[in-house]
Amino acid sequence: MTLKDKVSIVTGSATGLGAAVAIKLAERGSRVVINYTKSEKEAKETLEMVKSKGVDAILAQGDVGEDADCRRIAQTAVDKWGRIDVLVNNAGTTQFANHADLEALTAEDFFCIYKVNVVGAYQMIRACAPHMKKVGKGSVVNVSSIAGVTGVGSSVAYAASKGALNTMTLSLARSLAPEIRVNAVCPGFIGTRWFSDRFGEMQYEKIRKQQEATTPLARAGTPEDIAVSVVFFAGEGSDHITGETLMTDAGMHLGFAPLKAR
């Protein structure tokens, strides 16, 4: 119970990776704010799973792309428990587009993706930072992607937004130290409902098997795989780490050109 009595906010935690992170934090003893935008039914189900771990938890509806919502989500934690110790910026969005088709994305597509993936994370950090500093020790974990390091992924706009999130991780790790640590986790493929809903079960299985056949560790990632890395940065033995980007992709990135920066 290494996070016993801590308070964690996980954005976009109704389903998928966010839900897995919320549950894993609860297993470590943290109280959890479960954030969702539209998926209220799923959020309530995740809430019950978190509470089944023996910790207190609450729901906070809100769109991280809206600053007022970010401040309200943070205040929800403070009003309930009087503190914020961990922020996991998991909420994200994308637009699928062929990287070679420069007409496939509009400026509005870029704005919508950046609003959630970059500005939303920044706004959540801004809303939580004063409360973390008051406690004296906080941890921010940005859920990024290997797309932000390798330039692959669902679209150029998505990859660029995750690259921006990685750079912001470095900037804020410097400026918020020593009270607050800021790190990023960069997953590769994650086997969630998001993939099967998008591509259908047959295509999802094809992608999953391809990951098992091509990654050095011969594995297709699961939400639980990534959640363990997030919880590590939340406080399990990572007190001496800030400004790091951890690629959690079964070694997928090793198939790309040598990476001089992460």
C-alpha positions in Angstrom: 0.0 0.0 0.0 2.7 2.4 -1.1 0.2 5.2 -1.9 -2.0 4.7 1.1 -4.1 7.8 1.8 -2.7 9.7 -1.2 -5.2 11.4 -3.6 -4.9 10.7 -7.3 -6.7 12.3 -10.3 -6.9 10.2 -13.5 -8.3 12.0 -16.5 -10.2 9.9 -19.0 -10.6 7.0 -16.6 -14.0 5.6 -17.4 -12.6 2.9 -19.6 -9.5 1.4 -21.1 -6.0 2.5 -19.9 -7.4 5.2 -17.6 -9.7 2.7 -15.8 -6.8 0.3 -15.4 -4.6 3.0 -13.9 -7.4 4.1 -11.5 -7.8 0.5 -10.3 -4.0 0.0 -10.0 -3.7 3.2 -7.9 -6.5 2.0 -5.7 -4.7 -1.3 -5.2 -1.8 0.7 -3.9 -4.0 2.5 -1.4 -4.7 5.8 -3.2 -8.0 7.5 -3.2 -9.0 8.3 -6.7 -10.9 10.9 -8.7 -12.3 9.2 -11.8 -12.8 11.7 -14.6 -15.0 11.2 -17.7 -16.6 13.4 -20.4 -19.5 11.4 -21.7 -19.1 7.7 -20.6 -21.1 8.0 -17.3 -22.2 4.4 -17.2 -18.7 3.1 -17.7 -17.3 5.6 -15.2 -19.7 4.4 -12.5 -18.7 0.8 -13.2 -15.0 1.8 -12.8 -15.9 3.7 -9.6 -17.3 0.5 -8.1 -14.2 -1.5 -9.1 -12.0 1.1 -7.5 -14.0 1.1 -4.3 -13.9 -2.7 -4.2 -10.1 -2.3 -3.5 -11.0 -0.8 -0.2 -10.4 2.9 -1.0 -12.6 5.9 -1.3 -13.3 7.3 -4.8 -15.5 9.9 -6.5 -16.5 10.8 -10.0 -15.8 14.2 -11.7 -17.3 14.9 -15.1 -15.5 17.3 -17.2 -13.7 18.0 -20.5 -10.0 18.7 -20.0 -10.0 20.9 -23.0 -12.0 23.4 -21.0 -10.0 25.2 -18.3 -13.0 25.8 -16.1 -13.6 22.0 -16.1 -10.0 21.3 -15.2 -10.2 23.6 -12.2 -13.4 22.1 -11.1 -12.0 18.5 -11.4 -9.1 19.5 -9.2 -11.3 21.3 -6.7 -13.5 18.2 -6.5 -10.5 16.3 -5.0 -9.6 19.2 -2.6 -13.2 19.6 -1.4 -13.4 15.9 -0.7 -10.0 15.1 0.8 -8.1 18.4 1.1 -5.2 17.4 -1.1 -3.9 16.3 -4.4 -0.8 14.0 -4.6 -0.9 12.5 -8.1 -2.2 13.6 -11.5 -2.3 11.2 -14.4 -3.0 13.0 -17.7 -4.5 10.1 -19.6 -7.4 11.8 -21.5 -6.6 11.9 -25.2 -8.1 12.0 -28.7 -7.0 11.6 -32.3 -8.1 11.8 -35.9 -7.1 9.0 -38.3 -5.4 10.2 -41.4 -2.7 8.8 -43.8 0.6 10.5 -43.0 1.4 10.9 -46.7 -1.9 12.6 -47.5 -1.4 16.3 -46.6 -5.0 17.1 -47.4 -6.4 14.6 -44.9 -6.1 17.0 -41.9 -7.4 20.5 -41.4 -6.2 23.1 -39.1 -9.4 22.4 -37.0 -8.3 18.7 -36.7 -5.0 19.9 -35.3 -6.7 22.3 -32.9 -9.1 19.7 -31.6 -6.3 17.2 -31.0 -4.0 19.7 -29.3 -6.8 21.0 -27.2 -7.1 17.7 -25.4 -3.7 16.1 -25.7 -1.5 19.1 -25.0 -3.6 22.1 -23.7 -5.8 19.8 -21.6 -2.8 18.2 -19.9 -1.3 21.7 -19.3 -4.5 23.0 -17.8 -4.9 20.0 -15.5 -1.3 20.5 -14.2 -2.0 24.2 -13.7 -5.1 23.4 -11.7 -3.4 20.8 -9.5 0.0 22.3 -9.0 -0.8 24.7 -6.2 -2.4 21.9 -4.2 0.5 19.6 -4.8 3.0 22.2 -3.7 0.9 22.8 -0.6 1.3 19.1 0.3 5.0 19.5 -0.6 5.4 16.5 -2.8 3.5 15.7 -6.0 3.8 13.5 -9.1 2.4 14.2 -12.6 2.4 11.4 -15.1 1.6 12.3 -18.7 0.3 9.4 -20.8 2.1 10.1 -24.1 2.9 7.6 -26.9 5.8 6.3 -28.9 4.1 8.2 -31.7 5.6 11.3 -30.1 9.1 9.9 -30.3 9.0 8.0 -33.6 6.5 10.0 -35.7 4.2 7.1 -36.3 0.6 6.6 -35.2 -3.0 7.4 -36.3 -2.1 10.8 -37.8 0.6 13.5 -38.1 -1.5 15.7 -35.8 -1.6 12.9 -33.2 2.1 12.2 -33.3 2.9 15.9 -33.2 0.7 16.4 -30.2 2.4 13.6 -28.3 5.8 15.1 -29.2 4.6 18.4 -27.8 3.5 16.6 -24.6 6.9 15.0 -24.2 8.6 18.4 -24.6 6.1 19.9 -22.1 7.0 17.1 -19.7 10.7 18.3 -19.8 9.8 22.0 -19.4 7.5 21.5 -16.4 9.8 18.9 -14.8 12.3 21.8 -14.6 9.9 24.6 -13.6 7.9 22.6 -11.0 10.8 21.0 -9.2 11.6 20.3 -6.4 8.0 19.9 -5.1 6.5 18.2 -8.1 8.0 15.5 -10.4 6.7 15.4 -14.0 7.3 12.3 -16.1 5.8 10.6 -19.2 4.9 7.1 -20.2 5.0 6.4 -23.9 3.0 3.2 -24.8 2.9 1.5 -28.1 0.0 -0.7 -29.0 -2.5 -1.2 -26.1 -5.2 -3.8 -26.5 -8.3 -1.9 -25.4 -11.9 -1.6 -26.6 -10.9 1.5 -28.4 -9.1 -0.5 -31.0 -11.8 -3.1 -31.5 -14.5 -0.4 -31.6 -12.5 1.4 -34.3 -11.4 -1.4 -36.5 -13.7 -4.3 -35.6 -12.9 -7.6 -33.9 -11.2 -9.3 -36.8 -8.9 -6.3 -37.6 -8.2 -5.9 -33.9 -7.0 -9.5 -33.7 -4.9 -9.1 -36.7 -3.2 -6.0 -35.2 -2.7 -7.8 -31.9 -1.1 -10.8 -33.5 1.1 -8.6 -35.6 2.4 -6.9 -32.4 3.1 -10.3 -30.9 5.0 -11.3 -34.1 7.1 -8.1 -34.6 8.0 -6.7 -31.1 11.2 -7.9 -29.5 9.3 -9.0 -26.4 6.7 -10.8 -28.6 3.9 -9.2 -26.7 0.8 -7.1 -27.4 0.5 -4.5 -24.7 -2.5 -4.5 -22.3 -3.8 -1.6 -20.2 -2.5 -3.4 -17.1 1.1 -3.4 -18.6 1.0 0.4 -19.0 -0.8 1.0 -15.7 2.1 -0.6 -13.8 4.5 1.9 -15.4 2.2 4.8 -14.6 2.0 3.7 -10.9 5.8 3.5 -10.8 6.0 7.2 -11.7 3.2 8.0 -9.3 5.4 7.1 -6.4 6.6 3.5 -6.3 10.4 3.9 -6.1 10.6 6.9 -8.5 11.3 9.7 -6.0 14.6 10.4 -7.7 13.2 10.6 -11.2 11.7 13.6 -13.1 11.7 14.7 -16.7 11.8 11.1 -18.0 9.9 9.6 -20.9 9.6 5.8 -20.5 8.8 3.8 -23.6 6.5 0.9 -22.6 6.0 -0.8 -26.0 7.5 -4.3 -25.8 10.5 -2.8 -27.6 8.6 -1.7 -30.7 10.7 1.5 -30.9 13.8 -0.6 -31.5 12.7 -1.1 -35.0 13.0 2.6 -35.8 16.1 4.7 -36.6 18.4 5.3 -33.6 16.7 7.6 -31.1 19.0 10.4 -29.9 16.4 12.0 -27.6 13.3 10.7 -25.9 
